[in-house]
Amino acid sequence: MKNNWIEQADAIRLDDFHYELPDHRIARYPLDPRDSSKLLVYKSGEIDHLQFTDLTANLPADTLLVFNDTKVIPARAHFRKETGSVIEILLLHPELPTDVINDAMLVTQSCVWECMIGNKKRWKLKDTLSTVIEIKGNPVKLEATYADYEKNHVRLSWNTDAAFLDIVKALGEIPLPPYLNRDTEESDKETYQTVYANHDGAVAAPTAGLHFTRRVFDELKNKGIRTSFLTLHVGAGTFQPIKASTVTEHRMHSEQVVFTRELIDELLANTGSIVPVGTTSMRSLESLYWFGVKLYRSETTDFRIEKLYPYPFDESELPGAKQALTSIANYMDQEKLDHIVGETEIFIFPGYKFRLCKGLITNYHQPGSTLILLVAALVGEDWVKIYNEALGNDYRFLSYGDSSLLWGN
């Protein structure tokens, strides 16, 4: 985008990214088996209606699929006060003693998290919430107090050396998306988790991956299609609609990303054939490129991608994909790093030029969401055609809904 990018961005009419989603089209439960969902394939303006088991046949043999292997934690907890009031705490992001999510899961005795607090008006500043949970057959007292009332930072303390992940698993519930409009059920512990989930820390699933089964992975392997993994711990901000009057004013929540040195090599060897599974993988990969830009330009070694960082550049100022990735590889080798941890709030909307991703496997998203804008950035105005086709052919929408394979224009 040229230097008049602000005018171009502010000219985007947010009303143009809404569509009518009937309530009965929202999939409130997944299909069984996972790979029995429908698959819409979009390429060069043409659309085919298939089944997800047809995915492998519709991918070139040199494709590199990149998955987000984050694992959803039971991040929603309820505390009952002596007055009978129930306070809901939804874990968002660790603050102390570490802000690295993978490490925060291993903390013992006490930690501080930024939270979303339900019924906050009933929880006064000096009040201590407490409950007793059971871990390995032993009772454990858990207390919650404010570390910072204004910032919704909550200190959680427990009288045992159990890791925080054990505390969360004993106390919390899987936080289903609010648009499902139902309580979490026992089956969601498995179905709202990808079969390759590996690193605990997300409060929402990378739902494009819910369709994959061992059978599909075997078919991909038999065709020679490569698979690789990154980690983006999905935050609750993914469900927030755009309420600002312009896209540049919308607040994007920062999410933590983790990349291995092995993945960097895979990307370098396949820069022309990278297809992310899910919008979280796409945002992660594009953020990785921009971290490479920061290193290439000697701006900083701090992996933090601000929401509008990609937009002001002239094309002549930017390295190619291989140059950016090589800058990252060299930095990791110099610092003897086998992985890098970063934060991204990248906002991808029409006008964005994709640097690493050639296509996208994704579900169908909420009207007026940032994810609709991301899809529109990839396929242009044909996003309307794609969604109309899906609605007209009885596709199931949102987290537990059907899938699509979209190739960029």
Order of alpha helices (4+ residues) and beta strands (2+ residues): alpha-beta-beta-beta-beta-beta-beta-alpha-beta-beta-beta-beta-alpha-alpha-beta-alpha-beta-beta-alpha-beta-alpha-beta-alpha-beta-beta-alpha-alpha-beta
